[in-house]
Amino acid sequence: MKTKQISSTLLACLGVNGIRPVLPVTFQDRKISGCARLRKTAAGMKTVFLAFALAVGAACTATAAPLTINTGTSWLATNALPVSTWNTDPLFNTTGWINAVDQLRPECAIAPCIWYDGQFSSTQFVWLRKTFTLSDPVSTAFLNGGADDDALVYLNGTLVVNDSDGFATGFGPLDVAALLVQGVNLIAVAASDNFAVFGQNHAFLASLEIQTATQQVPEPASLALLGIGLAGLAGMRRRKT
C-alpha cells in the first residue's frame, strides 16, 4: 500500500474529512478490516502510554520546599545565665525570657540584628533561643551570621559556631543539614560584648536556609490505575506471543 493509501486508511478509521471506511482485506486466511487492525494497534499503544505515564507519576516522589529561619523578635532572650539544657532541650522552660529586640540596623543585611535590648545598652551577656518545626526530611541547610563581639551557637545541642576572639566576626555558610531533624528543632546562642575594648556596642544575627524534600505519596486511585495499565500491557504482550 502506498503512503497516500495508508494515510487515507488511517483518516477513514478516525472519521476524518468524511473519508469512507476501507474495504475488508484478507490476511492469513482471515478477513480483518484495515480499521480493525488500526484500532487494535491504537488500543495497545494507549495501554503502553497509560502504564508509562502512571509509572512515571508514581516514581516522582520529591520536590524542594525552601524555608528560612532568621533572627528577629520571635526569638526569646534572657540576660540571666539559664540552667543547663537551655541549649539542648526544645521544650526547655523559658518562663521569664522575653522577645528579643530588633535593633533596626541597616547594616544587618541578611537578617535583623538582635539582643536582649538595644545596641548600646549595658547588657553585656545574652542568651537567645528559637525553636522551629520541620515536617519533611532535610535536603540541604546552611547557616550564615555574625556576632558583635562573641557567640557560641548551638543547633539541637551541637556547637556549630565558637566565636570567642573578642572582635565582631561573621560566620558561614556552614553546612548543618545533618544536625536537623523532622519535628521540633532548636537553635540556641550565648553571645557577649567585649566591653573592655570596644565599649557598649553589640548585636547578633543569623540566617538558616533550609531545603526540605516533600514526599508525594501516590493516591490509592492512582495506584489502581497503574495496576490496570500494567496488567493490560502484560495481556497485550501475551496475545502477541
C-alpha positions in Angstrom: 0.0 0.0 0.0 1.3 3.4 -0.9 1.9 6.1 1.7 -1.1 8.1 0.5 -3.3 5.0 0.7 -2.1 4.3 4.3 -2.9 7.9 5.3 -6.4 7.6 3.8 -7.0 4.4 5.7 -6.0 5.9 9.0 -8.1 9.0 8.4 -11.1 6.9 7.5 -10.8 4.9 10.7 -10.7 8.1 12.7 -13.7 9.5 10.7 -11.7 12.5 9.5 -12.7 14.6 6.4 -15.6 12.3 5.5 -13.5 9.6 4.1 -15.4 6.3 3.7 -14.1 3.3 5.6 -11.7 0.9 3.7 -12.9 -2.4 2.5 -12.0 -5.7 4.3 -8.7 -7.3 3.3 -7.6 -10.9 3.7 -4.6 -11.7 5.8 -3.5 -15.3 6.7 -6.9 -16.7 5.5 -8.9 -14.4 7.9 -10.8 -11.3 7.0 -9.8 -8.4 9.2 -10.7 -4.9 8.1 -8.0 -2.2 7.9 -9.8 -0.2 10.5 -10.0 -3.1 13.0 -6.3 -3.7 12.7 -5.5 0.0 13.3 -7.9 0.2 16.2 -6.3 -2.8 17.8 -2.8 -1.3 17.4 -4.0 2.0 18.7 -5.6 0.3 21.8 -2.3 -1.4 22.5 -0.4 1.8 22.2 -2.8 3.5 24.6 -2.2 0.8 27.2 1.6 1.3 26.9 1.3 5.1 27.2 -1.1 4.8 30.2 1.2 2.4 32.0 4.3 4.5 31.3 2.6 7.8 32.4 1.3 6.3 35.6 4.7 4.7 36.4 6.5 8.0 35.9 4.0 9.8 38.1 4.4 7.2 40.9 8.2 7.4 40.7 8.3 11.2 41.2 8.5 11.4 45.0 10.1 14.6 46.0 10.2 18.4 45.3 12.2 21.0 47.1 10.4 23.3 49.5 12.5 26.3 50.9 12.4 27.5 54.5 14.4 30.4 56.1 14.9 30.9 59.8 16.1 34.5 60.5 16.9 36.2 63.8 14.1 38.5 64.8 11.6 39.4 67.6 10.2 35.8 67.6 13.4 34.7 69.2 13.5 34.5 73.0 16.2 36.3 75.1 17.4 36.5 78.7 20.2 38.4 80.4 20.5 35.9 83.3 22.5 32.7 83.0 20.0 29.9 82.3 20.1 26.5 83.9 21.5 23.5 82.0 19.6 22.1 78.9 18.7 25.6 77.8 20.7 24.9 74.6 19.7 21.3 74.1 16.0 20.9 75.1 13.4 22.3 72.7 10.9 22.1 75.5 13.0 24.0 78.0 11.0 26.2 80.4 11.5 29.7 79.1 9.4 31.4 81.8 11.0 34.9 82.4 12.5 35.1 79.0 11.4 38.0 76.7 11.2 38.5 73.0 14.5 39.6 71.6 14.8 43.3 70.5 15.3 44.0 66.8 17.9 46.8 66.7 16.7 48.0 63.3 20.3 48.5 62.0 20.5 48.9 58.2 24.0 47.3 58.1 22.4 44.0 59.2 21.7 42.8 55.6 21.0 39.1 55.7 18.8 39.2 58.9 17.8 41.5 61.7 20.4 42.2 64.4 19.0 41.3 67.8 20.0 41.5 71.5 18.3 41.4 74.9 17.8 45.1 74.5 19.3 48.0 72.4 22.6 48.3 70.6 24.3 50.5 73.2 22.7 49.0 76.4 24.6 47.9 79.4 23.7 44.2 78.8 27.0 42.5 78.2 25.8 38.9 78.1 22.7 37.5 76.4 21.2 34.0 75.8 18.9 33.5 72.8 16.7 30.6 71.6 14.5 29.8 68.7 12.5 26.6 68.0 11.0 25.6 64.7 9.3 22.5 63.2 10.2 20.7 60.1 7.6 18.4 58.6 9.7 16.8 55.9 13.2 15.4 55.6 16.0 17.9 55.1 17.8 18.1 51.7 20.3 20.9 52.4 20.7 23.5 55.2 23.3 26.3 55.5 23.8 28.8 58.4 25.2 32.3 58.0 25.5 35.1 60.5 27.7 37.2 62.7 28.3 38.4 66.2 29.5 41.7 67.8 31.5 40.6 69.6 31.4 36.9 70.5 29.0 34.0 70.3 28.5 30.3 70.8 25.9 28.9 68.5 24.2 25.5 69.1 21.9 23.6 66.7 20.0 20.8 68.5 22.6 20.8 71.2 25.7 20.6 68.9 28.1 23.5 68.9 28.4 24.8 65.3 30.0 28.3 65.9 32.6 29.0 68.5 33.5 32.7 68.1 35.4 34.0 71.1 38.1 36.2 69.6 36.7 39.4 71.2 36.0 41.1 67.8 33.0 41.5 65.6 33.1 38.4 63.3 30.9 36.8 60.7 30.5 33.1 60.1 29.2 30.7 57.4 28.0 29.4 55.2 28.0 26.3 57.4 26.5 23.0 56.2 24.3 21.9 59.1 21.8 19.6 57.3 23.0 16.6 59.2 22.0 18.2 62.5 18.4 18.9 61.6 15.5 16.5 62.3 11.9 16.0 61.3 10.0 17.6 64.1 11.0 20.3 66.6 14.5 21.8 66.2 16.3 24.3 68.4 18.9 27.0 67.6 20.4 28.5 70.8 23.0 31.2 71.2 25.2 32.6 74.1 26.5 36.0 73.0 28.7 38.6 74.7 30.1 42.1 74.1 33.7 43.0 74.6 33.1 46.0 76.9 36.7 46.4 78.0 38.0 47.1 74.4 35.1 48.4 72.4 32.6 49.6 74.9 28.9 49.0 74.8 28.1 48.1 71.2 26.6 44.7 70.5 24.5 42.5 68.2 23.8 39.0 66.9 22.3 37.9 63.6 21.8 34.6 61.8 20.0 33.2 58.8 19.4 29.4 58.4 18.4 28.4 54.8 16.7 25.0 54.6 15.6 23.0 51.7 13.3 20.1 52.5 12.1 17.2 50.4 8.3 17.0 50.3 7.2 13.4 49.9 4.4 12.9 47.2 2.6 9.6 48.1 0.5 8.2 45.2 -3.2 8.1 45.9 -5.0 4.7 46.0 -6.9 5.5 42.8 -3.6 6.3 41.0 -2.1 3.0 42.2 -5.2 1.1 41.0 -4.9 2.7 37.6 -1.2 1.9 37.4 -2.0 -1.7 38.2 -4.7 -1.8 35.5 -2.4 -0.2 32.9 0.4 -2.6 33.6 -2.0 -5.6 33.6 -3.3 -4.5 30.2 0.2 -4.2 28.9 1.1 -7.7 30.1 -2.1 -9.1 28.5 -1.3 -7.4 25.2 2.2 -9.0 25.2 0.7 -12.5 25.9 -1.7 -12.1 23.0 1.2 -11.2 20.7 3.2 -14.2 21.7 
